[in-house]
């Protein structure tokens, strides 16, 4: 089932404030609370809305250095890929793990205290994994995230 304009408006409103009540959301959209509740339930069931969370500043958690790590593994099998993803995502420094196409197999987003901690992560965690053939790091100086609401508004 495709999203219509009302679904998109609900998603945008919830991105702005996921803590608002159903009654407030319905008022802002100009629809009945029962309609709003049913639409939100449908969006969750269709896995358009995956959850609600607080966005936390890495710097506020004393993790002011972020990096993308491009990782190559061998052998390239489903078991090795799944095992690597599961092990790495559980590490406290790891923000996200992406399986990618191209020269590398993974991009791992990490947030650490400083460059010394990044170096320790690379040598003590990543380099010691048997399946890791090579990796390279890219320090993130600044980031700007585009919200899905902007994508939904595009023609």
C-alpha positions in Angstrom: 0.0 0.0 0.0 1.5 3.3 -1.1 1.6 6.4 1.1 -0.8 9.2 0.3 -0.6 12.9 1.2 -2.2 12.3 4.6 0.3 9.5 5.4 3.1 11.8 4.4 1.7 14.7 6.6 1.5 12.3 9.6 5.1 11.2 9.1 6.3 14.8 8.9 4.4 15.8 12.0 5.7 12.8 14.0 9.3 13.6 12.8 8.9 17.1 14.2 7.5 15.9 17.5 7.0 12.1 18.1 5.8 12.8 21.6 2.6 14.7 20.7 -0.6 13.0 21.6 -2.9 11.5 19.0 -5.5 14.2 19.7 -2.9 17.0 19.1 -1.6 15.3 15.9 -5.2 15.0 14.6 -5.9 18.7 15.4 -2.8 19.8 13.6 -3.8 17.7 10.5 -7.5 18.7 10.7 -8.7 15.2 10.9 -10.7 13.1 13.4 -8.7 11.5 16.2 -10.0 8.1 15.3 -8.9 8.6 11.7 -5.5 9.7 12.9 -5.1 6.8 15.2 -6.0 4.3 12.5 -3.6 5.9 10.0 -0.7 5.8 12.5 -1.5 2.2 13.3 -1.5 1.4 9.6 1.9 3.2 9.1 3.4 1.1 11.9 1.9 -2.2 10.5 3.3 -1.3 7.0 6.7 -0.6 8.6 6.7 3.0 7.4 7.1 4.0 11.0 9.7 1.7 12.6 9.8 3.3 16.0 10.2 6.4 18.1 13.5 7.5 19.6 15.4 10.4 21.1 18.2 11.8 18.9 21.2 12.2 21.1 24.3 14.3 20.6 27.5 12.2 20.4 29.5 15.1 21.7 27.3 15.3 24.8 28.1 11.7 25.5 31.8 12.4 25.3 32.0 10.9 21.8 33.1 13.9 19.9 35.1 12.1 17.2 33.1 10.2 14.5 34.4 8.3 11.6 33.3 6.0 8.7 35.3 2.8 8.5 35.4 1.1 5.1 35.9 -2.7 5.7 36.8 -5.6 3.4 36.2 -9.1 4.6 37.0 -12.6 3.4 35.5 -15.1 2.7 32.4 -13.4 1.3 29.7 -15.7 2.5 26.3 -15.1 4.1 27.6 -16.6 7.3 30.6 -14.4 7.5 28.7 -11.3 6.6 26.0 -12.0 9.1 28.5 -12.9 11.8 30.5 -9.7 11.2 27.4 -7.5 11.3 26.2 -9.0 14.5 29.5 -8.8 16.3 30.3 -5.2 15.2 26.9 -3.7 15.9 27.2 -4.8 19.5 30.4 -2.8 20.1 29.6 0.3 22.1 31.6 2.6 19.7 29.5 1.5 16.7 26.6 3.7 15.6 25.6 1.9 12.5 26.8 -0.9 10.1 26.0 -0.8 6.4 26.6 -3.6 3.9 27.7 -1.9 0.6 28.6 -2.6 -2.9 31.9 -1.7 -4.4 35.5 -2.2 -3.3 34.6 -2.5 0.4 32.0 -4.8 1.9 30.9 -2.7 4.9 30.8 0.9 6.1 30.9 1.1 9.8 30.0 4.4 11.5 31.7 4.9 14.9 31.7 7.5 17.6 34.5 7.7 20.1 36.1 10.1 22.6 39.1 11.1 20.7 41.6 10.0 18.0 43.4 7.8 20.5 40.2 5.9 21.2 39.6 5.6 17.4 43.1 4.1 17.0 42.5 1.7 19.9 39.2 0.6 18.3 40.8 0.0 15.0 43.7 -2.0 16.4 42.1 -3.8 19.3 38.6 -4.5 17.8 38.6 -4.4 14.0 42.2 -5.5 13.1 41.9 -8.6 15.3 38.9 -10.0 13.5 40.0 -12.9 11.3 37.6 -12.1 8.5 38.8 -8.5 8.2 41.2 -8.2 5.2 41.6 -4.5 5.2 40.0 -1.3 6.4 40.4 2.5 6.1 39.0 5.3 8.2 37.5 8.6 7.3 37.1 11.2 10.1 33.8 13.1 10.0 34.4 16.8 10.5 30.8 17.9 10.1 27.5 16.3 9.2 24.1 17.5 8.1 21.3 15.0 8.0 18.4 15.2 5.6 15.1 14.3 7.1 12.7 11.9 5.2 10.1 14.7 5.2 12.3 16.6 2.7 12.4 13.5 0.5 8.7 13.0 0.7 8.1 16.6 -0.4 10.3 16.1 -3.6 8.4 15.7 -6.9 
